Amino acid sequence: MLKFESLEIIGFKSFAEKTRVAFDDKVTCVVGPNGCGKSNLSDAIAWVLGAQNARTLRSEKMEDVIFNGTAARKPSGVAEITLTVQRTDEKPIFLDGTELTEDRLEVTRKLYRSGESIYLINQRRCRLKDIHEFLESADLGLASYALIAQGNIESFLSSKPMDRRSIIEEAAGILGYKSRRKSAELKLELAQQNLLRVNDIVAEVERQLRSLKRQAAKARRYRELKEELREVQRRKFAFEARDLKQRLEMGRVEAESLHVQEETLKEKLHQCQETYRARMGNRDRIEKRLTEVRQALSAAHLEVDRSANSIQYHQDQVTSLTKRIGIAAGEQQNLDRALKDVSEELARFREEELRLRGDEQQVDQVIQKHREQVARYTGEVQQSERKLEGLRSDYLKLAAESSSLRNSIEQIQQRRAAAASRRARLEKEHAALTLQLSENQNQRDSLRRITEEKQKQLDTFRATLSEQEQRREELNEQLAMTRAEISELQRQAIACRERLESLHEIELSHSQYSEGVQKFLNHLQQSRALSTSGTLAESIEAEPEYERLVEEVLDEELEYVLVDSLDEAARGVVELKNLKGGKCTFLTLRSTNGFGKELARGEEVAPNKSEGIHGSLVHLLQMAPEVEQAFKRVLPERAGSVVVSDLDRAFQLAHSYPENSFLTLDGEVLTPRGLLSATAVQSKKLGLLALKRQKKELEKKQAHVTKLLLECQKIEERTKNEHEAVTGVCSSVQEQIYKIEKENIALTHQGQQAENEQRRLEQAARVLGEEARQIEEEDAGQIELGGRFEEELREKTSRQSEVERLGLEAQAALQQLRNEAARAQEQFHIVSTDKKVMGERRAALQRTLQRVEEQRLSLEARAKASLQSKAQDQERVTSLNEELKKLESRLEQSQQSENRLKLDLQGIETEYEDWKRGQPEIEQELSGLRDSTAALQEQRTKCEIERARLETQLENTRAQCLEQLQQTPEEVMDGVPAEQGSLEEVLAAYNDLRSRLEEFGPINMTALEEYQENETRFNFLVQQKQDIELSIADTTRAIQEINRRSREKFGEAFQAVNENFKQVFLKLFGGGDCGIQLIGEEDLLESGIDIYAQPPGKKVQNIMLLSGGEKAMTVLALLVALFNYRPSQYCVLDEVDAPLDDANVGRFTGLVKEMSQKTQFIIITHNKRTMETANYIYGVTMEEPGVSQVVSVKF
């Protein structure tokens, strides 16, 4: 068992600062004026115990519980509350499976403005769920009847019956059962949905098993023919290999003969080519000599031109250099004159620099003299300032003492003035008290008249309330019926939606198709590699009476995939082979290559349902024109089959229409060739057409249910609005009644307050007399103290004047010293400035000297370069004249060489013309030999190609033999004698077997393995279905057990609380009758709770007609009854005694004292008699606006 020890609050609502409240083991009271934050303590306890609804904490959102600041304080960022509880027994307490052994435990809750919440137990972070479990294990859970907030008394009585029931359930301890029942119902609903899905899957797997069984039988027949074909292939490969080897031998002999002829022609061609190459070598020699002579002639001509050009160039160079030499001589004279002027200017600037250096030395001596004078004046000024500062300090000290004395004298005068004001106020208050006594009597007379008027209004409002409540009951019944209808429609809508979702999943996954079609369609959804028009089942529709017949007759045909053309079908086959997923058949909507020809059909039979003739199958189906044409083309016999009522009718019509096939509604098929087939096993699942039809019907049903649901919701909304309006009227009338009753009580209280006011005024007069005497004594003491302070002030003022005079004299002397120091400083600055000006002039002169020196050096360099250039030009002229003589001699030699080469060129050109005249004859002979050789090579190449083709065929035959028979052709030939039949007979047998195998169509060679896998899956799903059914049964039993135990506990709690309620009511009222009763007793788990109460001498039909005090006492009686049945360790009551008079407050406090032996009470009150029951009293004040503070009193 735990009890509250203390509550520590930081930043919660109006408690901005850290506040600690310690609780008594029995009764703790909290008092204070309205609006100071008392109820915030109650909210703090609820919040730290785990309250999650912001409205129960009188807030809009949870963030509102954080201190929001005032005009003088900033908002807090976090709200934190720590509740300290103390262990009073040895009962074990657990947290997350760990036992807590401490004697004192702390529960902490924090909330940040970001929304983050933190829960702590003994500074260990935990979850809210852990807090709840910890408090429940310690009997400190957040019970609704243990924490009565302000105003909850009235709301408890006016609440709905089901809301009142929750309090009894909480006391009975069945809230956990309700939570477990809800969880079990959700589990049951999920299991039922899973069962529905498993049933659909089982039906689908069952259909696949039947299909795989047929495919497995077909695969066995196919395998037998395949073995027979293998033997024929062995004989075929043996004959083909022998024939190819014989043809290869003949080709080898022919190739050797052609090779001998080719070698002879090659010898002749080689001799002719040697002669041709010799002539071509002679031609190359002549052309080479001709080229060399032409190049030499061109070079000689070029050398002549080059020598002439060089001679002209050298002559021009000599003329140009002669002119440059004359120009350089004139420029040399100008440079000499400029150099002389620069040297003179340089000497003048150097003399000026020497003069400036002497002036700077004189100025330095003057600066040193002024610096010493400034330092002397500065020392004297600092000494005078220190003296003046001491006088100022003395003056300020005397001024402060004088000011303090003046303030004391002024305070004495203010106190005397305040005392005079208080005397005047007391005189006015005494006069006002006399006037209030007269007004008090007039007020009592007025209150009596107002009370009589209010009683008349009260009777009128009670009659109106009775009429409105009767109308509200009628609307409640109408609203309950409408909501029941809405609930049923919602259930139907949910069932339709879930079934549609299941059908949609089947449609998307194509699970209703065979595995091959399913894989292919799923692949197309992902890759979009092929454009299809869906399946045949998706493109046709049939009346419900024909659906089962169509699904049985067109079993596999309904899974045909519709494509536009044969090209699309071929691409589909490629995709299917890549998938390796099983069988898939493609139906082309447009046919070419003769597939679109009309086939012979039986005679048309006119439909006549009265005679059992329903018409041909194609006319009973609805489909697009192009699909219908393809259907007739591919399945003409099925399309033209006549649907009849039974087998007898089919036999009758077969005699009249021998070319027609007949179908009965039971699924029998009678063909023109006398073949009769029937199906005796009925499938337990829906077929392709039935699934599609059921989906459409469900969509229509869902739309209809949705429409009805909207209409019912509109009716509910209208009824609810009218109910709210009537409820609003009832509430308004009740408020008026409550207001009048409250006013009557207030008037009674006002009468009592008038008498109390008389006694208070007399006491106030005595207090005022005592206060006046004290004021006179204090005034005399203040007069004496004021005279002493004035004498001290005169002495301080005299000393202050003397210090002020000395300070003025010191300040005048200081000012004179500062003036002299300023003049010396000014002279120092002037001399320093002159020195800086001289330094700048000398620096500028040095820069000028440097510039002139650079100019002199530049002129000397230019003069030197001019002399060197003139000498070089003269040497160049001499050199050019010598080269001119050499060039003239070389030109003459080049002209002689050119004439000699022209004569050699004429002789070589004559020799080349003689070679060209004999060349055509040799080329013609060589071309003939080459053509003969090429023809022979081409013939030989053809022979080699034929041999290669035969060898390739032999290799292909070898590869095919190895691939198909796992033997080489030689091994096959050894086992097949050459005289055993002929190649034509073997090919005929081979083609026949191939045709028979192709008639099988696509074969699922893995059907046997798939059949076994699906059978295993089917058995597993059946077992799963049984497990789900068992789970549903177990869950149903669990819900029934929860309901049984809930009824027992609720019934027991209801009876006990009702008995306790009657006993406490008699004790509080001294008689009368009361009780709680069930509304709708046929179901204890769903019935509401109604309360009736009749105080002694009254016959009240409606509990809301009781007075405010009677209502409060009734609710208190019920709360005590709940505590007696299921005691709580604590109880927080917020101003529940407000409506009670003194007599009822006495009964209330008696109950509190009696129950405080087992329960810890925390009471927020304004009533003095309630305060008398407390050992601790806390006062809540708000000295600073918006910030609550706590003061405590312990008795």
ZAGU-184762 format. One record per residue (C-alpha): residue in one letter; x, y, z. Coordinates in steps of 0.2 Angstrom, whole numbers, plus 5000, padded with zeros to 4 digits. Example, Ala and Ser with C-alpha at 12.3 -4.5 7.8 and 13.67 -1.06 7.14 Angstrom:
2
A506249785039;S506849955036;
//
This chain:
1195
M500050005000;L500650174995;K500250355001;F500550524993;E502050605002;S502350764992;L502050844975;E503350954966;I502851064952;I503951164939;G503151254925;F501451174925;K500051294921;S500151444933;F501551374944;A503051454935;E504251424949;K504751264958;T503351224971;R503251084983;V501651024992;A501850895006;F500250795010;D499550735026;D499150545028;K497350585031;V496650755025;T497550905016;C496551065012;V496951184998;V496151365000;G496351524991;P495351654982;N494551624965;G495751614950;C497351594960;G497651414953;K497051294967;S496251184954;N497851174945;L498551064959;S497150944956;D497550944937;A499350914942;I498950754951;A497850694937;W499250734924;V500650644934;L499550494936;G499450474917;A497950584911;Q498050594892;N496450694888;A496850884888;R494950924891;T494950834907;L496350954912;R495351104906;S496451134891;E496151124872;K497851034869;M499150954880;E500351094876;D499251214886;V499751144903;I501551214900;F501751394909;N501351514895;G502151664903;T501551834909;A501952014905;A503452004916;R503951824914;K504451724898;P503551564894;S504251404900;G504851274889;V504451124899;A503151064912;E503850944925;I502950864940;T503650734952;L502450644964;T503350564979;V502450414987;Q502850315003;R502650135006;T501650085021;D501649895020;E502649755012;K501649724997;P502749694982;I502749814968;F503449774951;L504049884936;D504349794920;G504549634929;T505749704942;E505249724960;L505449894968;T506149884986;E506350064990;D505250135004;R505050304994;L504650304976;E504550454964;V503450464948;T503950604936;R503150664920;K503950794909;L503150884893;Y504150994881;R503451114869;S504051014855;G502850874860;E504050754868;S503550674884;I504650584897;Y504050474911;L505250424925;I505050314940;N506450344953;Q507450434939;R507250284928;R506550324911;C505050214907;R503450204896;L501650274900;K501150094900;D502450054914;I501750204924;H499950134923;E500549954927;F501550024942;L500050124949;E498849984946;S499949864956;A500049994970;D498150024970;L498550204964;G497750194947;L496850354939;A495150304945;S493750424939;Y492850414955;A494350454965;L494750624957;I493150734956;A493650894947;Q492751064949;G490951054941;N490950864939;I489550844952;E488250914940;S489050834924;F488950664933;L487050674935;S486750744918;S487950624909;K487250484898;P486750314905;M488250224896;D489450354903;R488850324921;R489050134918;S490950154915;I491150214933;I490350054939;E491349954927;E492950034934;A492449994951;A492049814946;G493749794938;I493149744921;L493849874910;G495349754906;Y494049624901;K493249744889;S494949784881;R495349594879;R493649564872;K493849704859;S495549624854;A494749454853;E493349514841;L494649604830;K495549434829;L493949344826;E493549464811;L495349444804;A495149254805;Q493549254796;Q494249354782;N495749234781;L494549094780;L493649174766;R495249194756;V495849024760;N494148954753;D494449044737;I496248984736;V495748804740;A494448804726;E495648874714;V496948744718;E495648614716;R495248674698;Q497148674694;L497248494700;R495948434688;S496748524674;L498548454679;K497848284680;R497248284661;Q498948364656;A499848224665;A498948094655;K499248184639;A501148194643;R501248004646;R500447974628;Y501648104621;R503148024629;E502747854621;L502647924604;K504248014607;E505147854610;E504447784594;L505047934585;R506747914592;E506947734584;V506447804567;Q507647944570;R509047824572;R508747744555;K508547914547;F510147974554;A511047814548;F510347834530;E510748014529;A512547994535;R512947854522;D512247964508;L513348114513;K514948014515;Q514747944497;R514448114490;L515948184499;E517048044492;M516548094474;G516848274477;R518648234483;V519048144467;E518448284456;A519448414466;E521048324464;S520848324444;L520448514444;H522048544455;V523148454442;Q522448564428;E522648724438;E524548684441;T524848674422;L524048844419;K525048924433;E526748874425;K526248964409;L525649114418;H527249124428;Q528349124412;C527349264404;Q527349364420;E529249354420;T529349434403;Y528149564408;R529149604423;A530749624413;R529949754401;M529149844416;G530949854424;N531649934408;R530150054408;D530550094426;R532350134422;I531950244408;E530650334418;K531850354432;R533250434421;L531950544413;T531350604430;E533150634436;V533550744421;R531950844422;Q532350874441;A534150924437;L533551044423;S532251114435;A533651134449;A534851224437;H533451344431;L533051374449;E534851414454;V534951544439;D533451634446;R534051624464;S535751694460;A534951844450;N533851884465;S535251874478;I536251994467;Q534852124467;Y534552094486;H536352134491;Q536352294480;D534852354490;Q535652314507;V537252414502;T536152564498;S535152554514;L536652534526;T537452694518;K535952794523;R535952724541;I537752774544;G537352964539;I535852964551;A536852894566;A538253024564;G536853164567;E536053074582;Q537753064591;Q538053244591;N536253274599;L536753144613;D538353234618;R537453404620;A536053324632;L537353234642;K538253394646;D536653484652;V536153334664;S537953334672;E537753524676;E535953494684;L536653354695;A537953464703;R536753594707;F535553474716;R536953404727;E537353574734;E535553604739;E535553434748;L537053484759;R536153654764;L534553554770;R535553434781;G536353584791;D534553664794;E533953504801;Q535253494814;Q534753664821;V532953614822;D533353464832;Q534153564845;V532553674847;I531453524848;Q532453454863;K532253614872;H530353614870;R530153434875;E530953464892;Q529853614895;V528253514891;A528753374903;R528953494917;Y527253574915;T526453394914;G527153344931;E526453504939;V524753474931;Q524653294938;Q525153344955;S523753474955;E522453354949;R522853234963;K522553364976;L520853424967;E520353234967;G520553224986;L519453384989;R518153314977;S518053144987;D517853235003;Y516453344996;L515553194988;K515653105005;L514853255014;A513553275001;A513053085002;E512853105021;S511853265019;S510753185006;S510453035018;L509953145032;R508753245020;N507953075015;S507753025033;I506853195037;E505753175021;Q505252995026;I504753065043;Q503753195035;Q502953065024;R502552945038;R501753095048;A500753135032;A500252955030;A499652945048;A498653105046;S497853025030;R497552865040;R496652965054;A495553045040;R495152875032;L494652795049;E493452945052;K492652915035;E492552725038;H491652755054;A490352865045;A490252735032;L489852595044;T488452695051;L487752715034;Q487952525030;L486952475045;S485452565038;E485652495020;N485852325027;Q484052325033;N483352385016;Q484352245007;R483552105018;D481752175013;S482252174995;L482951994995;R481351935002;R480352004987;I481551944974;T481551764982;E479651754979;E479751804961;K481151684957;Q480051544964;K478651584951;Q479951574937;L480651414944;D478951324942;T478651384924;F480451324919;R480151154927;A478551124917;T479451164901;L480851054905;S479650904907;E478950924890;Q480650944881;E481350784890;Q479850684884;R480250744866;R482050694869;E481650524874;E480650494858;L482150564847;N483350444856;E482250294851;Q482150354833;L484050394833;A484450214840;M483350134826;T484250234813;R485950194819;A485550014820;E485050014802;I486650114798;S487649984807;E486849844797;L487149944780;Q488949974785;R489249784789;Q488449744771;A489549874763;I491149804772;A490649634767;C490449684749;R492049784749;E493049644756;R492349514744;L492749634729;E494449664735;S494649474736;L493949454718;H495049594712;E496649514719;I496149354710;E495949454694;L497549544696;S498549384700;H497549284687;S497549144700;Q495949074692;Y496949024676;S498048874674;E499848894679;G500548924661;V499249064657;Q499449134674;K501249154672;F501149224655;L499849354659;N500749404675;H502349424664;L501449534652;Q500849644666;Q502649684671;S503549684654;R502149744642;A503149644629;L501549594619;S499949684616;T498449564619;S496549584621;G496449484637;T495749304637;L494249234629;A493349214647;E493649404649;S492849444632;I491249344633;E489749344645;A488249224647;E486649224657;P486849144674;E485848984669;Y487148954656;E488748994665;R489048824672;L488748744655;V489848864646;E491248834659;E491148644657;V491048644638;L492348784636;D493548734650;E495248754643;E494648864628;L494049004640;E495949024644;Y496349064626;V497449224625;L496749344612;V497949424600;D497749534585;S498749424572;L499749274570;D501349384571;E500749434589;A500449254592;A502149204587;R502949334598;G501849264612;V502549094609;V504349164610;E503949244627;L503149084634;K504648984629;N505749104638;L504649094653;K504648904653;G503048914662;G501848784654;K500448784641;C499648944634;T498548944618;F498349104607;L496849144598;T497049274583;L495649394580;R496249424562;S496749274552;T497849254536;N498549114525;G496849024523;F496449014542;G494949124539;K494049014527;E492248964532;L492048784538;A490548674535;R489248684549;G487748594553;E485948654549;E485348804560;V484048754573;A482848884578;P482748914597;N481148874606;K481248864625;S479548794627;E480148644617;G481748634626;I482848714613;H483848864619;G484748894603;S486548884597;L487948914610;V488649064600;H486949144601;L486849124620;L488549214622;Q488749404622;M490449454614;A491249584602;P490949554583;E492849514580;V492949394595;E491349304589;Q492049284571;A493749214579;F492649104590;K491649034576;R493249014565;V494348914579;L492948824587;P491548804574;E490848644581;R490748714599;A490048874592;G488648794582;S488248664596;V486348674600;V485948694619;V484448594624;S483548554640;D484048374643;L484748224635;D483148154628;R482848304619;A484548294611;F484248124605;Q482648174597;L483448324588;A484948214583;H483848124571;S483248284562;Y484948374562;P486248234560;E487648364557;N487448464573;S488148434590;F487048454606;L487348514623;T486148484638;L485948604653;D486748464664;G488348474654;E488148314642;V488848334625;L488148234610;T489248244593;P488648194575;R489848054576;G488947974590;L490148024604;L489248064621;S490148134636;A489648194653;T490348264669;A489748184685;V490748294698;Q490148464702;S491548594706;K491348684723;K492148844717;L491648984705;G492148974687;L492949114676;L491249174670;A490449164687;L491849264695;K491649404683;R489749404685;Q489849394704;K491049544703;K489749654693;E488349604705;L489449644720;E489849814712;K487949854709;K487549794727;Q488949904734;A488250054725;H486450014731;V487049994749;T488050154748;K486550244742;L485450184756;L486850214769;L486950394763;E485050414765;C485050344782;Q486550454787;K485550604782;I484050544792;E485250524807;E485950694804;R484250774804;T483650674819;K485350714828;N485150904824;E483350904831;H483950804846;E485350924849;A484151064848;V482950984861;T484450944872;G485051124870;V483351184876;C483351054890;S485051114895;S484551294894;V483051264904;Q484051164917;E485351304917;Q483951434921;I483251314934;Y484951294942;K485351474940;I483651524949;E484051394963;K485751454964;E485151634966;N483851584979;I485351504989;A486351654986;L484951764993;T484851655009;H486751675010;Q486651855008;G485351875023;Q486551775034;Q488051885027;A487052045032;E487051985050;N488851935049;E489252105042;Q488452195057;R489652095069;R491152135057;L490752325057;E490752335076;Q492352235077;A493052355064;A492652505074;R493552445089;V495052405078;L494952585071;G495052655088;E496652555093;E497352605076;A497152795080;R498052775097;Q499552695089;I499652825076;E499752965089;E501152875098;E502152845082;D501953035077;A502753095093;G504252985091;Q504453045073;I504453225078;E505853195090;L506953095078;G506653235064;G507453375076;R509053265078;F509253235060;E509053425056;E510453475068;E511653345060;L511153415043;R511653595047;E513353535053;K513653435037;T513153575026;S514453695034;R515853575031;Q515353545014;S515453735010;E517253745016;V517753595006;E516953664990;R517953834992;L519553744993;G519153644978;L518753794968;E520453874972;A521353714967;Q520353704951;A520853884946;A522753844949;L522553684939;Q521753774925;Q523253904924;L524553764924;R523553674910;N523553834899;E525453854901;A525753664897;A524553684882;R525653834875;A527253734877;Q526453584869;E525853694854;Q527653774852;F528353594852;H527153534839;I527553684827;V529453654828;S529153464825;T528053504810;D529453614803;K530653474805;K529453354796;V529353484781;M531253484780;G531353304780;E530053284766;R530953424755;R532653324758;A531853164753;A531053244737;L532753314732;Q533553144734;R532253064723;T532653204710;L534553174711;Q534152984708;R533053024693;V534453144685;E535853014688;E534752884679;Q534453004665;R536353034663;L536752844663;S535452814650;L536152954638;E537952884640;A537252704636;R536352774620;A537952864614;K538952704616;A537652594607;S537652724592;L539452714590;Q539452524590;S538052524577;K538952634565;A540452524565;Q539452364562;D538552454547;Q540252494539;E540852314541;R539252254533;V539452364518;T541152294514;S540552114516;L539052134504;N540252204490;E541352044491;E539751934491;L539152024475;K540651974465;K540451784470;L538651784465;E538951854448;S540251714445;R539051574451;L537651644439;E538651614424;Q539051434429;S537251394432;Q536751454414;Q537951334406;S537351184416;E535551214411;N535951214392;R536851044394;L535350964403;K534051014390;L535050904376;D535050754388;L533150764390;Q532750754372;G533750584370;I532850494385;E531050544379;T531450464362;E531950294370;Y530250294381;E529150314365;D530050154358;W529550054374;K527750104373;R527450044355;G527849854360;Q526949844377;P525049804371;E525549634364;I526349574380;E524849634390;Q523549544379;E524449374381;L524549394400;S522649434402;G522149274392;L523149164404;R522449254419;D520649224413;S520949044410;T521749024427;A520249114436;A518949004427;L519848844433;Q519948914451;E518148964451;Q517648784446;R518848714459;T518048834472;K516348774468;C516848594471;E517648644487;I516048734493;E515048584489;R516148474499;A516148604513;R514248604512;L514148414513;E515348414527;T514248544536;Q512748434533;L513648284540;E514248384555;N512448444558;T511848274556;R513148214569;A512648364581;Q510848324579;C511148134582;L512148174597;E510848294604;Q509348184600;L510048014602;Q511648034612;Q512547934599;T513747974584;P513247934566;E514547794565;E513747704581;V512047724573;M512647654556;D513347504565;G511647464572;V510647494556;P511047374541;A511047464524;E509847344517;Q508447374531;G507247484521;S507547644511;L507747824515;E506047874508;E505147744519;V506147804534;L505647994530;A503847944527;A503747864544;Y504748004552;N503548134545;D502048034551;L502648024568;R503048214568;S501248254563;R500548144576;L501548234589;E501148404583;E499348364584;F499548354603;G499848544603;P500748614618;I501248484631;N501648524649;M503048394652;T503148454670;A501348414673;L501648264684;E502848354695;E501648504696;Y500148394700;Q501148314715;E501648494720;N499848564719;E499148404728;T500348444742;R499848624742;F498048574742;N498248464757;F499248604766;L497848734763;V496448614769;Q497448594785;Q497648784786;K495748804783;Q495448674798;D496648774809;I495748934805;E494048864809;L494748794825;S495548964829;I493849044826;A492948924837;D494248954851;T494149144849;T492249134850;R492349024866;A493549154873;I492349294870;Q490949204878;E492049174893;I492549354894;N490749404893;R490249284906;R491549344919;S491149524915;R489249494918;E489649414935;K490849544941;F489749684934;G488249614942;E489149584959;A489749764959;F488149834954;Q487149754968;A488549794981;V488649984975;N486749994975;E486649934993;N488050044999;F487250194990;K485550164999;Q486450155016;V487550315014;F486050405006;L484950375022;K486450425033;L486650595024;F484850635021;G484150555037;G482850465026;G482150455008;D482550334995;C483850314981;G484650184970;I485450144953;Q484450034940;L484949954923;I484250024907;G483949874896;E484249724908;E484149594894;D486049624891;L487149664907;L488649714896;E487649844885;S486449914898;G486550094904;I486450154922;D485050274928;I485050354945;Y483550404955;A483450494972;Q482050554983;P482550654999;P481350645013;G479650725010;K479950744992;K479350654977;V480550694963;Q480250624945;N481850684938;I483450694948;M483950854939;L482550934948;L483450914964;S484251074972;G486151104970;G486451044987;E485350884986;K486250844969;A487950864977;M487450754992;T486750624981;V488350614971;L489350604987;A488350464993;L488650364977;L490550404978;V490650344996;A489650184990;L490950154976;F492350184989;N491550065001;Y491549924987;R493249964979;P494250084991;S495550194983;Q497150254992;Y496750434988;C495350554984;V495450724977;L493950834979;D493851004970;E492551124978;V491250984980;D490551064995;A490151234987;P488351194985;L488151135003;D487351225017;D488151215035;A487151065040;N487650965025;V489451025026;G489450945043;R488850785036;F490150795022;T491550825034;G490950685045;L491050565030;V492850635026;K493450605044;E492750425044;M493450375027;S495150465030;Q495650315041;K495950215025;T495950345011;Q497050495009;F496050655005;I496550814996;I495150934997;I495051104988;T493751214997;H493251385002;N492251325017;K492951355034;R492051195042;T492951085029;M494551165033;E494351115051;T494550935046;A496250955039;N497950925047;Y498851025033;I498151185025;Y498951255010;G498551435004;V498751474985;T499051654981;M499451754966;E500451904972;E501251914954;P499851914941;G499751744932;V501051664944;S500351554958;Q501251524975;V500951414989;V501051445008;S500751315021;V499951295039;K500151135049;F499051095064;
//
